[in-house]
Amino acid sequence: MQINEALTKKIMETSYLTAINADRYRVILRYFYEEYEKIHYWLNKEDVFAMMMQTGLFPDYTLNQCQLDLQALLDWGNLTAMQDSGKATTYKEFKNKKFRYQMSEYSVEIERLTLRLENLEVEGASLQPSLIERIRRQILSLPSLLEKTDEEAAEAWSALNNDFIRLNRNYQDYIRTLNSAHAEEMMKTEQFLVFKDQLLMYLRTFVKALQEHAMVLEEYIRDLPQATLDSLFEKVARYELSIPRIEKKQTAQQLIETCHGRWLSLKLWFVAENGESEISHLYDSTNEIIRRMTRYAQQISERYLQGASRMEDYRHLAQVFQQCQTLSEAHNLSAMVFGPEMMLHLKGLPDRVTESIDSGVYEEAAAYYDLDSRSRKMRQKASRLPHPDYRLERQMQRLAVEEQQRKKRESLRSLIHQRKIDFATLPILSPAVRKILLNWLSRALASASKRARTEEGVYFHVNLDKADQTCVLRCEDGCFVMPNFVLEMEGDY
């Protein structure tokens, strides 16, 4: 992106849209725009004042206010003025400087934008499968454009870009409309069922068209030679430079870079590079909308049928129950139709003889349990038991902990050679031993004297002579690179 003065400066021409008297300014400029479309470019303040009074929106409007409004629009650059001295018959009329006003180019484009914004909801968007098919034909015909004239190649390239912009804009607008809060509320109403099938068919037709053309385009775009694109963009640049323009022209290199940028955007739309392509996101969004609409339609149907009479259903079920020959068959049918009437949770049952799921409760062997009385008057006498002695268990736990600590000390003692622990020469360590060594190291490094003490009271310090070198500490659960520290013990460990 090129940053220049035109990009960073304020656009004063849009000030009338948010000014205090924006209601009057917008009406005046809309009147100028409508007259501009009728090729009636120049207007005077009397014409503007007569229009403002005809609207009926400003009953207290005066000619002086009209002059002030026109002057404000003139100061912002929305209007250009020219003194109309041809009809002046006296010196006083000439001195009063009767002006005629015309819209500026910026104001024309701003009014066109506001009109599009006002009609945005009315126009809406659509998904056109024919647009995908036309883009496919245009992309497949790109190599043949090298044999045509510069003008024909530029027209074909412009048509491809316009169709791609239209496809991208339409699909985003349409998907945004279906994902809006208004559409979400509408999908929950019964009126949605009327055009649900038509909308689903519309979306599925578009997805089918994408699937038919996207695979072909992805493979073709990926294999398209870069030399072909370079030659085509040179032809487009030559044609653009051959058109005489009053404004500042772009260089050939700038035009070619613009073409490359547009082609890259089109390529990323169909071809996935370092992730998913835009067409994949379109697939996912469309499928999610289809699933959501189907779910809402099902919920609406269930809610609609919830209050319907089920007399015929119950009559049919009664006839089915009447055809049962045995009570067991009627029990099975009832469980399947209505489910169990009362769910019993059986606890404390003995081990089953069989694990077969076909074995019923009636086929299981009986189990007997002694039940205590739940009466408040009859209470079972509590038996007094001596306090259990856990000294043996505690002694066994203490011996186990001491044995574990002894093994750790033996492992650490085996790593000390000449009262030094060199991390560069250590063997493969267990996670527990590694944790102890790194704990010692961190406590010593945190000290100002680089000195600390072990759990047994032995002092040690860190030797930093080789700290600028690195070593690999190998452990049972992995390896990591660290500075080559050396722990020097100051006593026997």
N, C-alpha and C positions, 0 to 999 in steps of 0.2 A: 504494500500500500504506500502510495506517495502522499506525503503530507505537504500541503502548500497553503498559501494564504487564503485561497478560495474555500478550502475545506474548514479552516479554523475561524473564519470571520462570522459574525452574527448575520442572520437573515432577517433584516428589518421588515421585509415585505410581509412576513407572517404576523406582525404585531397586532394587526387589526382583528385577528381571530380570538385573542385573549384580552383585548383592551377593555376598559370600563364600559364604553359605549359600543361593545362588539355587536349588539343587536342591530344598531343603525348602520355601522360600517359594513356588516355582511350583506345587509339588504341592498345597500348602495352598490357594492361591487358585484353582487349577483345581477343587478339591473344592467350594469356596464357589460358584464359577460354575455348576457342574453342579447344585448344590442350588438356586441362584438360578433356573435355567431350570425347575426343578420347582416353583417358587413356594414353596420352603422357604427363607425369607430368614435366619432367626436360628439360629445354631449356638453351642454352648458348647464349651469346650476339651476336654471328655471325648469329644465326637463327633469332633473333629479328631484327637485322639490315637488313638482307635480306628481311624480311617481310615488314619493313618500306619503303624500296626502291621500292618494288613491288606495293605498294599502289599508288605511284605517287603523294601523297599529300605533301611530304617533299623532294623536289629535292636537297636541300642543306644539307641534314642530313648527319652526319659523324659518324664514329664508336666511336669516343670519346664522342660525344653527347649521343649516345646510352648507353655508359657505365655510364655517369652521370645520365641519366634518370633511369636506372636500380638501381643505388645507391640510388636515391631519393625514389624510390618505396620500396627499401629495408629498408631505414631509417624509413619510415612510417608504416612498418609492412605489406605491401601488398605482399611482396615476401620474401622467405627464400632462403639463398644461401648455397652452399656446394662446397668446393674446389675440383676441378677435377684434381687430381694429377696422375691419372692412365696413362694418355697419355703424361706426361712430359718426354722428352728425354734429356734435358739439365738442368743445374742448373738455367739458366736464365729463362727458361719456368716455372720452379717450383717457382722461386722467384716472378714472375709476378702474381701468384695466379689466375689461370684461374678458374672461378666459373661456376657452373650450378645453375639455378634459378627455383624455384617452387612457385606456388601461395599459400598464406596462406588460412586458413579456412574462415576468415573474408572476404577476397577478393572474394572468390567463392560466398558467400552469397550476397555480395554487387553487384557483376556482375549479379547474378540472379535477384536481385531487379531492377537493371537498365534495364534489358531486359523486365521485366514485365511492367515497366513504359513506355518503348518505344512502346510496343505493346498494351498499354491500350486501345487506341482508336480503334485499329484493332479488338481486341477480343470483346470489348463491353460487354454488360450485357443483361440478359433476365429474363423474369418472367415465371417460370415453374410451372404450376398447379400440375404436378406430384410430385414436391418436397414437396409441402404442404401435399399431400396425404401420401407420404412416412414418413414425420415427424409425422403425425397423427398415423400411424400404429406403429411407433417406441415408441411414448409416451404411447399408449394404452398397449403396451407389456412390460412396465417397471416392473410391479409386477411379471410377469412370469420369469424375469431374476434372481430372488432370488433362483429359483430352479435349475439354471444352474451353470456351473463351473465359477470360477473367470475369466478365460480367455475369455469365451463367454460373460459374463456380461460386461467386460471391452471393448471388441470389439463392442458390441451393443451400449454402452454408447459413445464410440468414434465416431461411425457412426452417432449417433443422433447429437452430437456436430458439426461434420463436415457439415452435411446437414443444420443445423440451421445457421452456419456461412455463408455458401454459399447462403442461402435464404436471409439473412439480407444484405449481401454485394451486391448480384445481384439486389435486389429491390432498394437499395439506388443508385447504379450506373445507373440503368435504368431510375429511376425517375429524377435523376440529368441530364441525357442526354436529356430527354424530356423537362426539364425546362431551358436548356441552351439557350444562345443567338442565337447560330447557328440553333437550332430547332425552335426557335421563328421566325426567319427570313424565314426558309424553309416553315413553316405553312402558311405564307402569300403569297406563290407563287402558280401558277396554277398546278405545278407538284405535289403538296401535294394532290390534288384531286384523283390522280391515286391510291395511296395506303392508302387513308384515311379510307375507309371501312375496309380494312384488319387490319389496326392498331387498329381501334375501336373494332373490333371483338376480337382481341388479348387481349386488356385490359379488356373487359367485361368478357371474358372467365376466366381470372385470378381472377377478382373480384368475379365471381360466385363460383370459387373453394374456395376462402377465406370464403365466406359466408357459404358454405356447411360444412367446416371443423372447422372454428374458434369457432362457438358456442359450438360444441361438445368438442373441446379441452379446452375451457375456463372453462366449468363446470367440466370436468374430472380433470384438473390440480388443480382447487380450492379444490376438494374433495379428492385428493390423500393424503393418510396418510403420516405424516412426518417420522414415523417409517420405512415405506417401503423405503423411500429415504435414510435414514441413513444406513440401511442394505445394500442397493445397493452400496452406496459410500464406505462402508467398504470393500466390495468385490473388487471394482475397485482399492482401495488403496493397498490392499494385492497383487493384480496382478502386479501393478506398482512397488512395492517394491521387488517382486520376480525376476524382470528382472535385470540381472547383467549389471551395467553401470560403465564406467570408471570415468565419471565426478561426481561431488558431488550430492548425492542423497537427495531428499526431505524426510521429516518425514511423517509419516502416517497422523498426524494432519494437516499438510500443504496440503497434497493431498486431504483430505476430505474437507477442507475449500475451495480449488479451485473448487471442484465439486459442493459445495453448491453455490458458486458465479456464476458458469455457469448456474446452475438450476434456480437461481433467475433471471438472465438475460432472460432466456427462458420464465419463468413465466410472467415477466413483459411485454413480447412481446405480449402474448395472453390474460392475465388477467389484467383488469383495477383496480389499487389500488391508491387511493388518486388522481384521475384524469383520464386521458384517456390512454389507452394502445397504444402500437406502431402500432398494427394492425388497430386501429381507425384512426390514422394519415395516414396510408397507404390507407384506404378507402377514406378519404378526399382528399388526393393528387391525387389518381387515378381518382376520380369523377371530380375533378377540371380540370385535363388534358383532360378528355373526353368532358367536357363542353367547354373548350377553343378551342379544335380541331373542335367541331361542329360549334362554332361561326365563326371561321376562314373560314371553308368550306362554310358556308352560305354567308359570305361576298365575298368570291372569286366567288361564283356562281352569286351573284347579280351584281358584277362588270363585269363578263363575259357577262351577259345578258343585261347589261345596254345599250350597243350600238347596240343591235339587232333591226331589222326592226319590227315595230309594225303595219304594214299595215293591216295584217289580223285582228288584234285586233280592229283597228278603223273601218274596214269594218263590223265586227260583231256588234260593237256598233251602227253603222249607221242603220243596219237592226233592232236592238232592238228599236231604237228611232222611226223608221218608223212604228212600230207596236203599238205605243202609240195612244190612241183614243182621248184624250183631251190634252189641253195645260198644265193643272195642273199635269197630269200624266207625261208629258215630263219634267216639272220643278222638280218633285220629283226624276225622274231618273237621271237628270243632277246633282242635289245636291248630290245624292248618289255616282255617278261615279266620277265627277270632283270636288265636293265640291262647296261652294258658290263662285261665280266669284268675287264679291265685298262685303266685310264685312262692314255692316253699324252698327255703335255703336249708339244706341238710348239712350239719356240721358234726365232726367227731365220728364219722363213719369208719368202720374198719377197712382194711385193704380189700379191694374188690377181687373176686375170683377171676373175672375176665375184663379186658379192656375194650371189648367190642362195643361200638356205638349203637348196635342194634339191640343190645340187651336192655330191657326195661326195668323200671323200679320194682314192678311186681315179681320179677324173676330173681331179684337179689335175696340173699339169705337174711333172716331177721337178726337184729342186733339188740341187746338188752342193756339198759343203763339204770343205775340207781339215781332216783330223783330226790332231791332234798325238798323239804317243806318250805313254802314261801310265806307262811303265816308269820305275822309280827309277834304273836304270843309265844310261838314255839321257836326257840333259838337253839342252834347246835352249840354245845359246850365247847369252848375253845380249848384246844390242847396246848399245854405249855411245853415248849421244847427248849433245850439248852442252846445258848448262843454258839453258833458254829465257830470252830477254830480254823482260821485261815493262815496260821503261822507257816505251815508247810508250803502253801502256795506262794506266800510272799517270799519265802527263802528261795524257792525255786526260781521265781522271777528275778530276784536279786542276783543269784548265781548266773542266770542267763545273761543279764546285762553286764555283769563283770566279765564274763567270758567274751562277750562282744567287744567290750572296751579293750580287753587284753589283745585280741586279734588285731584291732586297729593300731594299738601301740607297737605290736610286733611288725606290722606292715610298714609303719612310719619309721621304725628303727632300722629296718632293712634298707631304707632309702638314704640313710645318712652315711656318708663316706668321709672320713677325716673331718667329722663335725661340720659337714657341708651338705646341702641339698641343692644340686645343680639341676634346674628344670630342663636343660638341654640333654642331659644324659639319663633321665628317668625312664624306667620301663613302662609297660602298659599299666595304667592305674585303674582301680575300681572307682565308681562314682563317689563312694563314701570317703576314700582316701583323697581323691582330688578335691572334694569339698573342704576337707580339713586344711590341705596345703594352701588353697586359694584364700581361705579364711585367715590363716596366718599371714599370708602375703599382704592382704588388704589392710589388716590391722597395723602391720609394720609400716606400710607406705603412707597410711593416714597419720602416723606419728611424725613429729618434727625431727626427731632423732633417728628415724627409720629403724626403730627398735621396739620389740614387743615381747610378750611372754606366752608360752604354751599353757594348756590347761593343767599341766603337772608343775608349773612354776619355773620352767627352764627358759632363760632369756635367749633371744636371738636377734640378729639384725640383718638387713638386706644389703647385699653387695651390688652396687649399681655400675660396676666397671664395664660389664658387658650388656648393659641395658639398651644400648643403641643397636644391638644385634637382635635377631628374631630366632625363635626356635619353635618346634612343633611338639605340643604336649599330647601324647597319645593316651587315649582312654578306651575303656571297653564300649562306651556308647558314642564314640566319635573322636575327632581330632580338632584342635584349633591352634592358631598361630598366636604367640604371645612374645613379649620381650624376654631376653635371656637373663632372668633374675637368678641370684644365688643366695640361699638362706644359710647364714653361718651361725651355728649354735655356740653359745658362750659357756655351756656346761654339758654334762653327760645327760642324754635323754633316755 
